[in-house]
């Protein structure tokens, strides 16, 4: 019996070490939060900056800064072309001159999205399309 116990110890020790190594590697390689993503686009009389903190599946709040002309209406429309998903436009509410914010915009799945920011005002209407990777 002593020889059976002696053979099991190295196997148990190797198994514990292997599980520990896998756990450490997984922890080191686990994706960190995406942080804030900021993008810019200029079309017509508007320069638009779109930012979102750590884009993720679920509700996301978008901030829009507009320089140049002042729009009367600002909306965001998420589209996932690869999957054929298009969500209803979400209004962006003015917080200050040139600064707008959405409520929670639901992005139901991870993957590559396109966020279309539509502006309409006395200076005309434009659409700015921003790529967004959602994790």
N, C-alpha and C positions, 0 to 999 in steps of 0.2 A: 504494500500500500504506500509506503513511503516514496517509491519511485513514481507512482501516478501523481501524487501531490507535487513532487519536484518538477514533473513535466508540465503541469498546469500553470505553475507560477510564471515562467517566462512568457507563455502564451497570454496570460491575463495581463501581465505587465506591458507587453507589446500592444495589446488591444487598448489599454488605458492610454498609453502614450499616443497611439494613432488617433484616437478620438480627440485627445487634447490638441494635437497638431491640426487636425481638420477644423476644430472649433476656433483656434487662433487664426488660421488662414481665412476662414469665412468672416470673422470679425474684422480683419484687416482689409479685406476686399469688399465688404458690404458697402454699397453706394451711400455716400454722404448726401445730405440735403443739397438740392440744386442751388440754393441761395437765390438772390434776386436776379431776374433776367430783365434786361433793359434793351430795347431796340428803337431805332429811329427811322422815319420815312418822311420824305418831302415830295409833295405833289400839289400842283396848283398853288393856291395862296396859303396852304397849311403845311407846317412841319409838325409831325406827331411823334411823341415819345410814348411808348407803351411799356409798362413795367408790371411785373407780377412776382410775388415772393414765393419761391419754391413751388413751381407749378406741379400739381398733383391731381390724382383721381379724386373727384368730389368737388366741393365748393372752393372757388378761387376768387379773390378780389383783385381787380385790375385797376391800375392808376394810369390815366391818360393826361399828358401835358400837350397843349397846343400852342404854338407860336405862329406869328403871322396874323392872318385874319381871325376874327372871333366867330366860331360856329354857333348856331342856335341849337342844333341837335347833334348829339354824339351818341352812337350806339356801337356795341360790339357783337359780332356774330361768330361763334365758334363753328368750324367745319372740319370734319375728318374725312378728307377725300378718299383715302384708301379703303375706308369702311362704308362710305356712302352716308355718313352721319352729318346732318346739318341741324343745328339747334336754333331756336327762336332768338332774334336779336335781343340783347339786354341793354337798357338805357344806361348811360353814364351820367351821373348827377354832378352838376357844377359845385365844387367846394370853394373855389376862389377863381379870380379871373385866369383863364387858361388852364385850370386844373380840374379834372373830372375823376370820379371814382364810381365803380360799379358795386352792386351788392354781390352776394355770392353767385358766381357763374358756375353752374354745374358742368363739369367735364366728366362724363360717365365712364370713360375708360382711358387707360394709359396708351401712349403712342404718339404719333406725329399729328398735330392739329395745325390749322391755320386760323388765326384770329383776324377777322376783317373789321377794321375800325372805319365806320362811315361818318362823315361830317357833312352837315348841310347848314348853310347860312347865306347872308346877303352876297358874299363873295363867290358863291358857287357850292357845288357838291363834289366830294372826292371819296375814294375808298382806298384805304391803306391796308395791305395784307401782310401779316407778320407770322412767320413759322414759329411753332411752339412745341417743344418735346415735353410731354407729360409723363411723369414716372408713377 
